[in-house]
Amino acid sequence: MDSITDDLHPKRTIPVCFNQDNLKILADYAKKKGMLGYSQAVERLAKKTTEK
């Protein structure tokens, strides 16, 4: 089983683009929340948005 497409790691299909200012905001958010980088912040924020 490919770990990228199993149930615990679903394949990501939506590309997102940010400018340098957005990336700085995301990186700061990630750092404050104890995340490793801005990609984790994007994941968390996307999940929060879709759970509403």
C-alpha positions as CSV (number, residue, x, y, z in Angstrom):
1,M,0.0,0.0,0.0
2,D,1.3,3.4,-0.9
3,S,1.6,5.6,2.2
4,I,0.7,8.7,0.3
5,T,-2.7,7.4,-0.8
6,D,-3.7,5.3,2.2
7,D,-6.5,6.3,4.6
8,L,-4.1,8.0,7.0
9,H,-2.4,10.0,4.2
10,P,-5.0,10.9,1.6
11,K,-3.7,12.3,-1.7
12,R,-3.8,16.1,-1.9
13,T,-5.4,17.3,-5.0
14,I,-5.9,21.1,-4.6
15,P,-2.8,23.2,-5.4
16,V,-2.6,26.5,-3.4
17,C,-0.4,29.5,-4.2
18,F,0.7,32.3,-1.8
19,N,2.8,35.4,-2.2
20,Q,5.7,36.0,0.2
21,D,3.6,38.1,2.6
22,N,1.1,35.2,2.9
23,L,3.8,32.7,3.5
24,K,5.3,34.8,6.2
25,I,1.9,35.0,8.0
26,L,1.5,31.3,7.6
27,A,5.0,30.6,8.9
28,D,4.4,32.8,11.9
29,Y,1.1,31.1,12.7
30,A,2.8,27.7,12.4
31,K,5.6,28.7,14.7
32,K,3.2,30.0,17.3
33,K,1.2,26.7,17.1
34,G,4.3,24.5,17.4
35,M,4.1,23.2,13.8
36,L,7.1,22.4,11.7
37,G,6.3,24.7,8.8
38,Y,3.7,26.6,6.9
39,S,2.4,23.5,5.0
40,Q,1.1,22.1,8.3
41,A,-0.6,25.5,9.0
42,V,-2.3,25.2,5.6
43,E,-3.4,21.7,6.4
44,R,-4.9,22.6,9.7
45,L,-6.6,25.7,8.4
46,A,-8.1,23.8,5.5
47,K,-9.3,21.1,7.8
48,K,-10.9,23.7,10.1
49,T,-12.6,25.3,7.2
50,T,-14.1,22.1,5.8
51,E,-15.3,20.9,9.2
52,K,-17.8,23.8,9.6
